[in-house]
Amino acid sequence: MTWTVARARELAESCLRDMGGRWLHVQAVGRWAEELQRRGLDVSNAVVVAAWLHDVGYGESVVDTGFHPIDGARWLADQDAPPGVVALVAYHSGARYKAEERGLADALAQFSEPDPDELDLLTLIDMSTGPTGERVAVNERLAEILKRYPSDDPVHRAVNRSRSYLQDSAGRAAKRLGLGDVRAGPVL
């Protein structure tokens, strides 16, 4: 079966539509990836499909380990998703740091690493979209995540450790696309 953007959108909706803010976030991430591609910017179909599916691991029918990048990537691999999409979902937005904090680095390492430029693009799109879909600066998004989780939570610790990596990743993608400084202000 062909993995189109429409199929990714449908799968994401089937898994996440009842998840309130999470679904709003995913829709905004997916739509922004589509918009960037429509503008003629160098955004591959794999990035757009992964943008729609990056948080599918939160879906009740998908959860296994409780770590959404691995759960989503495993589920997508079982659905015969393209390897590049599976890799992007597995490693999106600093997942390596979160996997280390949760003792799941070996489980994450079972997935191939994605194309670094594509991973930067997905990080840019995800990290500049707020939890309910609003466009935000990367620094604002990171501050929001750190505020939402207590300091002893693995997510807080991982984001604190990966902050520079995420900023640099998003910055590289924005520069390649000819967009503004995503750290200080939202990309339009």
Stockholm file with secondary structure:
# STOCKHOLM 1.0

chainA/1-188         MTWTVARARELAESCLRDMGGRWLHVQAVGRWAEELQRRGLDVSNAVVVAAWLHDVGYGESVVDTGFHPIDGARWLADQDAPPGVVALVAYHSGARYKAEERGLADALAQFSEPDPDELDLLTLIDMSTGPTGERVAVNERLAEILKRYPSDDPVHRAVNRSRSYLQDSAGRAAKRLGLGDVRAGPVL
#=GR chainA/1-188 SS CCCCHHHHHHHHHHHHTTSTHHHHHHHHHHHHHHHHHHTTCSCCHHHHHHHHHTTGGGSTTTCSSSCHHHHHHHHHHHTTCCHHHHHHHHHGGGHHHHHHHHTCHHHHTTSCCCCHHHHHHHHHHHHTBCTTSCBCCHHHHHHHHHHHSCTTSHHHHHHHHHHHHHHHHHHHHHHHHTCCCTTTSCCC
#=GC SS_cons         CCCCHHHHHHHHHHHHTTSTHHHHHHHHHHHHHHHHHHTTCSCCHHHHHHHHHTTGGGSTTTCSSSCHHHHHHHHHHHTTCCHHHHHHHHHGGGHHHHHHHHTCHHHHTTSCCCCHHHHHHHHHHHHTBCTTSCBCCHHHHHHHHHHHSCTTSHHHHHHHHHHHHHHHHHHHHHHHHTCCCTTTSCCC
//
